[in-house]
Amino acid sequence: MVEILNVSNLSTAFQSDYGSKQALKNISFKINEGEVLALVGESGSGKTVTSLSIMGLLPNNAYIQEGNINLIDKKNNQVNILKLTDDKHNLIRGNDISMVFQEPMTCLNPTMTIGDQIVEVILNHKKISKTKAVKEMIDLLGLVEIPDPTQRAREYPHQLSGGMRQRVMISIALACTPKLIIADEPTSALDVTIQAQLLQLLMKLKNSIVSKTSILFITHDLGIVRELADRVIVMYHGEIVEEGQVKEVFDNPKHSYTRNLIQSLPEFKLEERKLNKKDDNKPTKVDDNEIILKIENLFKEFPVEKGFFKESNETVKAVQNISLNVKKNEVLGLVGESGSGKSTLGKSIIKLLQPSRGQIYFNNENISEYSNKQMIKIRQKMQMIFQDPFASLNPRKNILDTLIEPILVHNLMKKNEAINYIKEIINDVGLPIESLRRFPHEFSGGQRQRIGIARALVLKPEFIVADEPVSALDVSIQAQVLNLLEKLKKTYNLTMIFISHDLSVIEFFCDKVAVMYLGHIVEIAPVSKLFNSPKHSYTRALLSAVPKVKGKDKEKILIKGDIPSPINPPSGCVFRTRCPNPGIDCKGGNIEMGLIEVEPGHWVDKCCVNCN
Amino acid sequence: MNFFIKKLLIVIPTLYIAWTVVFVTLNIIPGDPVNLMLGGRPASDEVRENVRKNLGLDKPVFERYTSFLINATKGDLGKSYLTRQPVTTMIKENMMPTIELSIGGLIFGVFFGVFFGIFAGTKPNSMRDTFSMIIALCGISLPSFWIGMMLIYIFGTTLGWVPIVGEGFVSLILPSITVGLFFAGGMARLTRSSLVDVLNQDYIRTARSKGISKYRIVLRHSLRNAMIPPVTLLGIQFGLLITGAVITEEVFARPGLGQLLLQAILAKDIPLVQALVVYMTAVYIFLNLIVDFTYGIIDPRIRLERNRG
């Protein structure tokens, strides 16, 4: 095996006003030709700093304390990257080592066409004519499976979807057939379905045209590591704690941190819970008779902003004809790709958005036409937990003020009573009492979400809509927060709607799941039924798209393309344009959508029932 | 193109409001235009009445207001009280010197403003950043009469490099620098902050990962993205210049619209003021259109939004 990159004793530190902080502590590893090496760890573990050190793209306040990074370049010379001047390093960047970044939305220059951005890197490193470079660029776009490359090359990044932009990034990285591609969380910002498409593309390219290129794949997602990588390095607090062949590390982790990391995955937690449930003699009981929330034919449409004179007649059809029931003490999961209308539905239910049509019954009270003033009383009983724990807390208010405000607004208690009560709650969510005097920026992500939860709980609500409450958190923190929610659900007797794009989280936490696609619910069923025998093609595709750590590799069901625009959704069954096996009838778009019950409690859109 | 038609239609209410404000204020502030015309010379009541009648000042205020509006829509902005010339002729005579000065100031200001902006912005918090920003601050805060007089003193009288008065291109240099310095200061500060912002964007990191030289990164990838705020400022400042730089005109004894406006207001020469207001509004709206158009050239995302609208 030929070694192409050797990192030895690398230490990198950040300089700040408070002194310097080491981000990498004496790490050493090597990458062989043609291998896929995964670098895993949680945020702050030093994964990205490692990649930026290799690329020579560290921010100004970071510096390399010691170490060597030796690269065998294309001409088979060994170069120590750290000893290079910036100009010399430029000959290597993009040519011998290239990079795919995390954020496809912001990583491409908005004022240059994507064609120009690819041609630029080709002309920068190859001595060929412009026309030849343009030809190479079109070939590259074809290679990363962008349809209609000549047309697309003339477009700007904002005209492309996230998945397409990431394909462009990959083609930039491939342009000079480098020795090493560093992919830093390339799919983390994308939906699972798009992620599956991209990972498949990467592997296809890896096995064909760039078989000698090595990939350093940085990710927090252990499922991806399992599916893609040959070897894995686990990082923790700037150190390498474990290194080995993927199978070895996953089946037999040596370091306790690795073990924890694997154990805290929801898919493992689920197993643990199943085991515990046998001993647990009083599981949460869902009261079958008492329906807390009932929604009938709910629609939410937003008008599209139009010109000065023209009245807009186009609308974004965010939520379409949704009916569902939530029973007391039940947790209903809402799952779907971004743009499926999950959050809009959640917000419409507690009327942070006024629904366009349809009825909402809360405790048998029709609240759909209530004014904001009338809602004040109801809001005491229905609360929301938001996705971004930082942005949803007022940065200029300390935690006590944030938490006490709703109590005083609703006039529930006197101030000193309220303070004591808040102390109880802050204890319940697992934070020290001292936190009350602090401000949001002083907490970590997980702690902030605990504050967000406490804020939702202070009014003792019966019903909570949790909108992606753990998506912004690391896996181990995610597990802690989910456990906390699980505990609080019992102590506070909560009924919940739990919105998430992460299927394993849904499986772990919910009793019933509704799968949403382009504003419609396409399947709704109890968790075990939905995960074990999904009926709708979309659900199946979603389930198979998730990279799993456990289990054998199944043949993936890939769905094509991106989610269509909710302004002009396909007629008939909205899923037909991406359906892996559309029937003749639904291809024509003449079928009306609607759920039918295939088994007790298991409802599926009738189009898909007919097709299968 | 819907977008630009919409912008043009805003002229009508803007003009109407501006005219009304001018008319009302000039009628409220004390002083009789006839007295100001006579310049304190004694005149019989009969003569005064005649002048008043000639100027149409004998009619009630409301009638004067409406007849002005009606005439204006016909394209007749009236004659100056002071000179009895059509106001449009007076404006035309003073327009060229002002436009010359504005363009001179613009060229000087943009060149030095953008230059110092890039110089400072590519290396924030360095010596050269501090140095450039001090110069920019001077440009903004030093009063133009002082700068003008210093320039005359140093380059005109002491060194004798450039004539102080006279016509043609050479005489334009010192006044252009005077107005341009103010311009350059604002441009430099805004270009700097915008550039610092852009250089921290993800796509700049992408560009660096391609191995592109730092000059190309600044010129090809950053500058265009950083230009939206400076272009906005450019529109506003150029508008200020082209409506007349009173002080600079005064210091260099140049004719111009600033001078004209000042005299018109002092003489309560309502038609002239009104006409100047028309001119200024038109200039501002035209410049705004150009600025908006430039946004579209700079940023394709803005272009897209318009095509939708």
Interface residues (C-beta under 8 A of the other chain):
Chain A: M55 L57 D86 D87 H89 N90 L91 I92 R93 G94 N95 S98 M99 F101 E103 T106 C107 L108 N109 P110 T111 M112 E120 V121 N124 H125 Y156 H158 Q159 M169 I172 E305 K306 G307 F308 F309
Chain B: N2 F3 K6 Q201 D202 Y203 R205 T206 A207 R208 S209 K210 G211 I212 S213 K214 R220 H221 R224 N225 I298 D299 P300 R301 L304 R308 G309
